[in-house]
Amino acid sequence: MEQQGRITQWNDSRGFGFITPLSGGSRIFVHISQFQQRNRRPCLNDLLTYSIGRDQQGRLRAKEVRYQKYSQPQTVTKKSFWAAYPIKAALLILLALIAIYFRLNDVSTMQSFESPTSSADKASQSTYQAPQSGAQMGGEGVVVRVLADDNDGSRHQRFILRLASGQTLLIAHNIDIANRIEALRIGERVEFYGQYESNPEGGVIHWTHHDPDGSHVAGWLKHNGMVYQ
């Protein structure tokens, strides 16, 4: 039976959250794979219609989710700073131009003394180009940190990989759907393929497993010759 509710909690980097029914009652877990419309990311307070089903472990999950009304950010109309304080605004612009002038001179002076080594380091750092959030990404890295499992909603095994470029990525592997990599140690190599989500720490790879519903591209992890999906 179709129900209505609002998103009252959402983790965009992990792609899941909770819906609170309009009729009252307990919150319902929802995964981004269950949204029928893929033209936008879910937001807090979005009004949804959905049906209720159970996953492989028998837990309640929202299915066949559709947007009914998008939440709108609140805006406050206020007088522009430039209109309210024209003299201060002009002084700020002048100070900014002076700062830019001296900064450009400092940069040009430093570049003339820049060593070949520092230039090579910058070139190496620029080789890593992070994909857009939501894009599929594959690669390989060395485990630099093993984290505790995330048991909020679906359980995820978590660890951090360092790529050849030096960039680090958090791997969030759903162990309610795929098998865990047992006895994973720092220094071991892991290959991955999944969905990239950006964050201030460098990015997250999730969806490293098959989709039981078949509506999402299957991902995987590979460790010591074994594939986990």
Backbone as a ProteinNet text record, in pm:
[ID]
protein_1_A
[PRIMARY]
MEQQGRITQWNDSRGFGFITPLSGGSRIFVHISQFQQRNRRPCLNDLLTYSIGRDQQGRLRAKEVRYQKYSQPQTVTKKSFWAAYPIKAALLILLALIAIYFRLNDVSTMQSFESPTSSADKASQSTYQAPQSGAQMGGEGVVVRVLADDNDGSRHQRFILRLASGQTLLIAHNIDIANRIEALRIGERVEFYGQYESNPEGGVIHWTHHDPDGSHVAGWLKHNGMVYQ
[TERTIARY]
84.8	0	88.8	55.5	135.5	114.8	225.7	220.2	292.6	272.5	339.3	424.7	535.7	622.5	724.6	803.3	907.5	1044.3	1147.7	1284.4	1324.7	1350.6	1390.3	1536.3	1602.5	1747	1802.4	1917	1974.1	2125.3	2195.3	2341.1	2374.1	2406.1	2422.2	2545.8	2654	2775.3	2757.8	2664.8	2639.8	2517.8	2434.1	2319.4	2203.1	2182.3	2065.7	2018.3	1896	1840.3	1715.6	1630.3	1509.5	1390.6	1275.2	1149.9	1061.3	1001.9	902.7	763.9	679.1	545.7	461.8	380	289.2	182.6	151.2	48	100.3	230.9	291	352.5	421.8	485.1	635.9	700.9	846.6	900.2	1024.1	1090.3	1121	1125.9	1152.5	1284.4	1373.6	1501.1	1475.7	1551.2	1538.3	1677	1700	1825.9	1801.1	1903.6	1887.6	1849.6	1881.8	1847.5	1697.3	1619.5	1474.8	1400.9	1471.5	1406.5	1381.8	1258.8	1222.3	1271.8	1279.6	1328.3	1473.6	1562.7	1706	1758	1668.5	1711.1	1758.6	1752.5	1800.9	1836.9	1917.6	1953.6	1846.7	1815.6	1719.1	1768.1	1674.1	1704.8	1611.7	1654.9	1570	1437.9	1330.2	1193.7	1129.1	1195.2	1126.4	1003.9	890.7	768.5	768.3	746.3	759.6	635.5	615.1	525.5	610.1	570.3	651.2	566.2	616.3	558	660.1	616.2	703.8	728.3	855.7	893.1	996.1	1052.9	1155.4	1278.3	1397.6	1520.2	1548	1667.3	1701.5	1707.9	1728.9	1732	1596.3	1494.5	1360	1331.7	1419.3	1398.3	1314.1	1234.4	1146.6	1228.8	1192.9	1261.2	1158.7	1182.9	1096.8	1131.6	1029.2	1046.9	970.2	1010.3	937.5	907.3	1012.8	998.5	985.9	890.5	871.2	859.4	913	898.1	756.2	698.1	570.5	588.5	681.9	708.6	851.4	928.2	1065.9	1071.4	1165.4	1185.7	1254.9	1222.1	1280.4	1363	1485.5	1565.3	1500.7	1506	1449.7	1540.5	1481.6	1557.6	1506.1	1596.2	1561	1606.1	1514	1546.7	1598.4	1717.8	1773.1	1845.7	1867.8	1930.4	2075.7	2119.6	2256.5	2355.2	2467.9	2574.4	2624.4	2634	2686.1	2592.3	2461.3	2365.8	2360.2	2376.4	2366	2490.4	2607.3	2732.1	2819.6	2784.8	2858.7	3003.7	3031.8	3169.3	3256	3204.2	3278.9	3302	3201.2	3215.1	3325.8	3332.8	3437.2	3575.3	3588.1	3716.3	3758	3661.9	3693.3	3743.2	3679.5	3723.1	3864.7	3893.7	4027.4	4131.8	4102.5	4196.4	4218.2	4110.9	4123.6	4212.9	4198.8	4282.6	4428.9	4455.1	4593.5	4652.7	4573.1	4621.1	4651.8	4565.2	4588.4	4716.5	4740.5	4860.5	4987.2	4994.3	5113.9	5126.2	5013.8	5018.6	5072.8	5030.1	5079.6	5229.5	5277.7	5421.1	5498.3	5444.3	5510.2	5516	5404.9	5400	5500.7	5509.6	5603.1	5746.8	5775.9	5911.3	5944.1	5848.3	5871.2	5888.9	5813.6	5823	5960.1	6024.2	6156.2	6261.4	6236	6329.6	6280.7	6171.8	6114.8	6207.1	6233.6	6323.5	6253	6328.4	6267.4	6194.5	6243.4	6179	6039.4	6024.1	5891.9	5794.9	5841.4	5754.3	5708.8	5797.1	5760.6	5658.9	5676.2	5580	5441.3	5431.7	5301.4	5239.1	5320.4	5267.5	5213.3	5285.4	5238.5	5106.3	5092	4968.6	4850.8	4877.7	4767.5	4719.6	4789.5	4748.8	4619	4584.3	4459.3	4344.8	4246.9	4127.8	4007.8	3949.5	3834.5	3713.7	3638.9	3516.9	3407.3	3298.8	3184.4	3114.6	3049.3	2972.2	2866	2854	2756.6	2812.6	2937.4	2997.3	3056.6	3060.2	3125.4	3276.4	3349.8	3495.1	3559.2	3668.6	3744.5	3890.8	3962.9	4103.9	4163.2	4280.3	4352.1	4429.6	4441.4	4516.2	4566.9	4646.5	4704.6	4627.1	4594.1	4522.1	4613.8	4570.6	4648.8	4580.1	4451.3	4380.8	4257.8	4236.5	4117.5	4029.2	3904.8	3812.6	3710.7	3643.2	3534.8	3417.2	3339.2	3221	3122.7	3052.7	2943.4	2814	2749.2	2627.5	2501.4	2510.3	2393.7	2319.8	2203.2	2132.9	2197.1	2222.1	2292.8	2436	2488.3	2623	2726.6	2831.5	2936.8	3074.3	3156.9	3298	3370.4	3454.4	3515.9	3668.2	3737.1	3881.8	3924.3	4046.3	4097	4209.2	4200.5	4303.6	4381	4510.1	4589.6	4621.1	4581.6	4604.5	4748.1	4788.8	4924.3	4951.2	4846.5	4860.3	4883.4	4864.5	4872.4	4738.3	4634.3	4499.4	4447.1	4371.2	4309.7	4159.9	4104.9	3961.9	3910.7	3793.8	3725.9	3641.9	3659.1	3577.4	3470.7	3343.3	3230.7	3162.6	3191.9	3151.7	3033.3	2918.1	2794	2804.2	2818.4	2833	2699.2	2589.2	2457.4	2423.3	2492.5	2467.5	2584.6	2708.1	2827.3	2906.4	2996.3	3080.4	3186.2	3221.1	3328	3464.8	3561.4	3701.1	3757.2	3776.8	3821.5	3970.9	4007.3	4147.2	4221.9	4155.5	4219.9	4324.8	4444.8	4555.6	4609.6	4668	4735.5	4851.4	4866	4971.7	4927.3	4810.6	4760.3	4694.1	4693.5	4636.4	4493.9	4407.5	4267.7	4228	4170	4110.3	3962.6	3906.9	3767.7	3697.9	3565.3	3480.3	3347.8	3309.2	3186	3147.4	3061.7	3010.9	3084	3136.6	3214.7	3124.1	3147.1	3079.5	3187.7	3186.2	3289.4	3261	3368.3	3357.3	3487.8	3492.9	3612.9	3737.9	3723.2	3838.9	3899.3	3839.4	3897.4	3801.8	3690.3	3591.7	3560.7	3443.8	3395.9	3357.8	3393.8	3348.1	3251	3126.2	3029.9	2966.6	2860.7	2803.6	2910.5	2993.9	3094.1	3035.1	2915.3	2844.1	2740.1	2679.2	2570.8	2445.1	2352.9	2225.3	2120.3	2064	1962.6	1843.7	1813.2	1699.6	1737.8	1868	1911.9	1895.3	1872.2	1849.8	1975.4	2085	2208.7	2325	2424.1	2543.5	2611.4	2645.9	2709.1	2852.8	2895.1	3032.4	3098.6	3225.8	3298	3427.3	3482.5	3616.8	3695.9	3826.9	3912.7	4033.5	4055.6	4163.2	4222.6	4353	4422.9	4357.6	4315.8	4259	4112.4	4049.8	3908.5	3825.7	3708.5	3618.1	3502.8	3470.8	3362.2	3257.9	3136.1	3028.4	2890.9
-118.7	0	124.3	220.6	341.7	432.8	489.4	578.4	708	808.2	936	965.2	1033.9	1072.3	1174.2	1223.4	1320.5	1266.1	1306.3	1270.6	1354.2	1288.4	1359.6	1333.7	1244	1223.8	1173.1	1230.5	1187.6	1201.3	1092.4	1089.9	1081.8	1197	1200.2	1124.5	1125.6	1055.4	904	853.4	710	667.1	763.6	733	667	698.6	644.3	742.1	718.1	803.8	740.9	823.4	774.2	863.3	798.9	867.3	858.9	972.2	973.2	977.9	876.6	874.4	993.1	1048.9	1156.7	1107.4	979.1	922.8	891.1	912	880.8	741.6	709.1	578.3	588.4	473	466.5	509.6	560.7	598.2	473.2	492.5	382.8	410.5	311	322.4	328.4	413.7	422.9	437.6	365	373.5	445.5	515.5	596.7	513.4	383.8	297.5	279.6	310.7	291	412.4	522.8	640.9	620.1	638.1	616.3	729.5	852	966	990.7	989.4	1004.7	1142.6	1240.3	1370.3	1465.5	1425.5	1510	1422.5	1477.7	1408.1	1434.5	1338	1360.2	1467.2	1540.9	1646.4	1633	1688.5	1690	1759.9	1703.8	1757.3	1734.6	1662.1	1624.1	1539.9	1569.5	1491.1	1376.3	1252.6	1132.9	1045.5	963.1	848.5	722.5	615.6	494.7	376.6	258.6	137.1	75.3	-19.1	-79	-225.6	-264.4	-403.3	-445.4	-561.1	-611.6	-652.8	-636	-677.6	-824.8	-871.9	-1013	-1054.9	-957.9	-989.2	-968.4	-936.5	-920.4	-784.7	-686.2	-553.5	-468.4	-377.9	-291.3	-190.1	-172.9	-79.6	-10	118.5	189.3	144.8	119.3	74.4	168.1	168.1	241	384.3	455.7	589.8	693.3	784.7	893.5	1026.9	1131.6	1266	1316.4	1377.7	1446.4	1597.7	1643.5	1786.9	1805.5	1886.7	1913.3	2019.7	2002.2	2105.5	2224.7	2342.7	2465.3	2532.3	2575.4	2646.5	2778.5	2816.1	2941.7	3056.7	3162.9	3280.1	3401.5	3487.2	3610	3727.1	3814	3930.7	4039.9	4085.7	4193.8	4291.8	4410.3	4515.2	4481.5	4503.4	4474.1	4557.1	4494.8	4567.3	4684.3	4661.6	4765.6	4886.5	4860.4	4970.9	5041	4964.1	5022.6	5102	5055	5120.5	5144	5237.8	5256.7	5298.3	5384.2	5429.8	5314.4	5237.2	5121	5019.6	5001.6	4907	4950.2	5080.5	5130.9	5111.3	5136	5115.5	4969	4878.4	4735.3	4693.5	4745.7	4712.9	4762.5	4886	4942	4858.4	4819.9	4737.3	4601.9	4544.7	4415.5	4426.3	4533.5	4552.3	4569.1	4644.1	4661	4527.2	4447.1	4315.9	4224.7	4226.1	4143.1	4184.7	4316.5	4367.3	4314.4	4328.3	4282.7	4130.6	4061.9	3915.1	3865.3	3927.4	3887.9	3912	4022	4048.5	3944.9	3905.3	3803.5	3669.8	3632.1	3503.8	3499.7	3608.7	3610.5	3602.4	3665.8	3659.4	3518.5	3453.6	3317.6	3218.6	3235.7	3142.3	3146.7	3263.6	3274.7	3195.9	3170	3093.2	2952	2909.3	2777.3	2668.9	2566.1	2458	2358.7	2282	2178.2	2073.7	2043.9	1941.8	1983.3	2111.6	2155.5	2156.1	2188.5	2185.1	2043.7	1946.9	1807.1	1758.9	1803.5	1764.9	1815.9	1940.5	1996.3	1920	1882.6	1807.6	1673.5	1607.5	1478.4	1491.4	1599.1	1617.5	1645	1708	1744.6	1628.5	1513.5	1401.8	1338.7	1351.4	1293.9	1390.1	1345.1	1423.9	1350.1	1404.3	1339.6	1346.7	1237.6	1241.5	1319	1342.3	1408.3	1312.4	1368.8	1286.1	1208.3	1079.9	994.4	917.1	946.6	876.7	743	647.7	519.3	536.9	470.9	486.5	353.7	320.2	200.5	235	149.9	175	75	108.6	21.7	108.8	64	139.7	51.5	112.8	43.6	84.7	-11.8	15.9	92.9	212.8	292.5	303.3	265.5	269.4	180.2	101.8	17.3	76.9	111.1	177	78.1	118.9	37.1	34.3	-73.7	-83.6	28.8	74	170.4	90.8	92.7	14.4	100.1	223.4	311.3	276.3	213.6	164.7	35.3	22.5	-94.6	-95	-213.4	-223.1	-210	-133.1	-111.2	-135	-214.9	-227.6	-106.1	-41.2	83.2	76.1	125.4	138.9	246	295	403.8	351	381.6	344.9	469.1	451.1	556.6	513.9	595.5	565.7	599.8	559.6	587.5	737.2	816.7	962.4	1026.8	949.2	1005.2	1041.2	1043.2	1073.9	959.5	993.1	890.8	883.2	762.6	738.8	650.2	685	599.6	497.7	369.5	263.3	224.8	234.2	194.7	75.9	-45.1	-170.6	-231.1	-242.6	-290	-440	-473.7	-615	-678.3	-604	-666.7	-732	-690.5	-745.4	-830.9	-782.2	-854.1	-906.9	-1002.6	-1058.5	-957.5	-963.3	-880.3	-931.2	-838.9	-879.5	-908.7	-1033.7	-1073	-1044.8	-1006.7	-988.1	-892	-784.8	-684.8	-609.6	-592.4	-530.8	-409	-318.5	-202	-248.9	-187.5	-223.7	-317.2	-380.7	-470.2	-389.9	-448	-380.7	-430.1	-336.4	-367.7	-296.6	-372.8	-312.6	-285.3	-183.5	-146.8	-97.2	-108.5	-45.6	-13.7	113.5	153.2	294.1	353.7	489.1	588.3	694.6	795.9	906.4	946.8	1063	1151.6	1280.2	1370.7	1408.9	1437.5	1494.7	1568.2	1649.5	1729.7	1646.8	1519.2	1436	1368.5	1379.3	1319.6	1235.5	1192.3	1117.5	981.5	928.9	799.6	713.9	586.3	488.5	394.5	390.5	292.8	221.7	144	56.8	-38.5	-94	-192.9	-333.2	-350.2	-477.9	-484.6	-600.4	-612.1	-547.6	-509.2	-452.7	-563	-602.5	-709.2	-677.1	-547.5	-509	-495.1	-494.8	-483.9	-346.8	-242.3	-108.6	-21.9	-71.9	6.3	-75.1	-5.1	-72.6	-150.3	-275.5	-359.1	-313.5	-313.9	-283.9	-404.7	-391.2	-503.4	-454.9	-541.3	-525.9	-651.8	-638.3	-753.8	-746.3	-858	-861.8	-1001.2	-1010.1	-1139.5	-1238.1	-1189.6	-1276.1	-1308.6	-1266.8	-1294.4	-1169.3	-1189	-1079	-1078.7	-962.4	-945.2	-852.6	-906.7	-823.6	-871.5
0	0	0	-87	-99	21.5	73.6	188.4	155.3	241.9	226.4	349.3	326.3	436.5	390.6	486.6	456.1	496.8	421.4	458.8	580	692.3	814.5	851.3	778.2	795.4	663.8	619	491.4	494.8	458.8	446.9	298.6	236.9	92	46.3	127.7	87.2	89.6	171.4	180	99.5	61.8	-22.6	49.2	178	246.4	352.6	402.3	506.1	564.6	625.6	690.7	655.3	636.1	607.1	731.3	770.2	878.1	815.7	838.1	777	823.4	732.3	769.7	866.8	857.7	945	1084.6	1107.4	1236.4	1236.7	1342.2	1352.7	1337	1333	1328.8	1192.9	1194.3	1070	986.5	855	761.6	690.3	686.7	615.4	465.4	394	248.3	187.3	77.1	2.8	-128.6	-176.7	-297.7	-419.8	-417.8	-531.5	-547.8	-442.8	-449.2	-505.4	-533.5	-589.4	-738.9	-781.7	-920.5	-1010.8	-955.6	-1033.8	-995.9	-1096	-1070.5	-1113.4	-1133.7	-1185.5	-1076.1	-949.4	-840.1	-720.5	-631.3	-508.3	-402.3	-318.3	-210.5	-113.2	-54.6	42.5	163.3	276.3	395	365.5	421	410.5	274.1	181.4	57.9	93.5	28.2	47.9	-52.4	-3.8	-86.2	-75.1	-178.6	-167.7	-182.4	-114.1	-114.5	-68.5	-98.7	-43.5	51.5	131.6	232.7	198.3	203.4	181.7	284.6	265.2	356.9	277.6	339.3	274	303.7	265.3	282.4	428.6	518.5	661.6	728.7	649	702.6	762.3	740.4	796.7	703.5	762.6	684	605.3	478.8	390.1	301.4	268.1	173.2	31.2	-50.9	-189	-282.3	-410.5	-515.8	-472.2	-434.7	-378.5	-490	-474.2	-570.8	-496.9	-561	-505.5	-528.8	-426.6	-440.9	-435.9	-350.9	-340.6	-293.4	-367.8	-330.7	-221.5	-128.9	-27.1	-91	-44.1	-96.7	12	-20.6	80	116.3	245.2	290.1	248.8	199.2	158.6	233.8	270.1	340.6	256.1	221.4	141	232.8	206.3	286.4	194.2	244.8	166.3	139	15.7	-22.9	57.4	93.7	164	81.3	-51.8	-140.4	-144.5	-137.2	-137.7	-2.5	105.6	238.9	277.3	231.8	271.1	148	60.7	-64.8	-43.6	57.1	78.8	129	226	275.4	164	79	-31.7	-126	-155.8	-245.3	-184.5	-51.8	15.4	13.3	33.3	29.7	-107.3	-212.9	-348.7	-372.3	-327.2	-344.3	-271.4	-145.7	-69.6	-135.7	-190.5	-257.9	-380.6	-457.6	-576.7	-539.2	-429.8	-384.4	-341.1	-267.8	-222.1	-339.8	-442.4	-561.3	-631.8	-640.5	-707.7	-640.9	-507.1	-436	-438.3	-436	-439.6	-572.9	-681.8	-813.8	-824.8	-768.8	-771.4	-691.4	-573.7	-491.1	-562.7	-630.4	-700.4	-813.6	-891.6	-1003.8	-955.2	-839.4	-783.5	-736	-668.7	-618.6	-732.7	-842.4	-954.2	-1019.4	-1017.6	-1079.1	-1002	-872	-789.7	-761.4	-824.6	-796.9	-849.3	-766.4	-805	-894.9	-980.3	-1064.1	-982.2	-861	-778.2	-737.6	-695.3	-652.6	-768.6	-889.2	-1006.6	-1036	-1021.4	-1045.9	-944.5	-817.8	-715.2	-749	-796	-830.2	-946	-1043.7	-1157.5	-1113.5	-1017.6	-968.2	-896.6	-815.7	-740.5	-830.9	-947.3	-1036.1	-1122	-1116.7	-1202.2	-1156.1	-1027.4	-978.1	-1004.8	-1078.2	-1106.1	-1048.8	-942.5	-879.2	-971.1	-986	-1067.6	-997	-1068.2	-1007.1	-911.3	-809.7	-717.3	-793.5	-760.1	-825.9	-943.3	-985.4	-1099.3	-1055	-1148.4	-1122	-1131.1	-1041.1	-1035.9	-998.7	-1064.7	-1032.5	-1012.3	-939.5	-916.8	-819.6	-767	-674.2	-576.8	-453.8	-355.1	-243.2	-156.4	-41.3	84.1	167.5	291.8	386.7	427.2	522.6	658.1	662.4	790.9	784	888.9	900.2	1009.5	973.8	1066.1	1121.8	1225.9	1281.5	1184.5	1189.8	1104.4	1135.9	1032.4	1049.3	1057.9	1172.3	1193.6	1192.5	1140.8	1129.7	1001	1012.1	892.6	846.6	717	666	719.1	752.3	807.6	696.2	723	624.3	687.2	618.6	653.8	595.7	677.7	633.5	646.5	543.8	549.1	448.6	464.6	380.3	292.2	162.6	65.4	22.6	-0.6	-63.3	-206.5	-304.2	-444.3	-482.9	-603.4	-650.3	-658.3	-680.1	-688.2	-552.4	-443.8	-309.7	-250.5	-334.5	-287.7	-200.7	-95.7	-11.5	-37.4	-26.8	-45.8	67.6	120.3	217.2	141.2	171.9	114	215.7	176	261.3	193.6	241.7	177.4	252.3	187.1	249.9	279.1	407.5	444.6	481.8	463.1	469.7	336.2	229.2	95.6	48.4	66.3	19.9	139.8	113.4	219.1	262.8	389.9	446.1	399.1	383.9	365.6	504.7	535.3	668.5	687.5	810.1	851.2	759.2	717.4	632.3	713.7	655	727.9	654	730.7	672.7	584.9	468.2	374.4	264.1	278.9	175.1	63.3	-57.3	-173.9	-196.6	-234.7	-263.6	-392.4	-485.9	-605	-576.3	-643	-615.5	-741.2	-738.5	-839.6	-772.3	-774.7	-708.3	-744.8	-663.9	-689.5	-600.6	-663.7	-592.2	-539.6	-414.9	-357.7	-294.8	-327.7	-276.5	-131.5	-57.8	76.2	106.8	213.4	240.7	267.3	306.3	338.9	215.9	99.3	-20.3	-101.2	-44.5	-121.2	-61.5	-97.5	-48.7	-168.4	-163.4	-261.7	-191.5	-239.5	-187.8	-307.4	-284.3	-388.8	-444.1	-355.9	-397.2	-385.6	-438.5	-428	-538.9	-557.4	-654.4	-597.2	-684.7	-641.5	-646.6	-532	-533.2	-623.2	-640.3	-724.5	-871.4	-901.3	-1039.8	-1101.4	-1019.8	-1074.4	-1070.2	-1011.6	-1000.5	-1056.4	-1111.2	-1162.6	-1049.7	-1076.2	-973.9	-949.7	-823.3	-788.1	-723.8	-684.3	-624.9	-558.7	-473.3	-419.2	-452.4	-471.5	-498.3	-406	-331.7	-232.4	-231.1	-251.2	-253.7	-349.9	-466.7	-569.5	-552.6	-442.8	-418.9	-445.7	-508.5	-541.4	-442	-388.6	-291.4	-352.5	-375.1	-431.3	-389.5
[MASK]
+++++++++++++++++++++++++++++++++++++++++++++++++++++++++++++++++++++++++++++++++++++++++++++++++++++++++++++++++++++++++++++++++++++++++++++++++++++++++++++++++++++++++++++++++++++++++++++++++++++++++++++++++++++++++++++++++++++

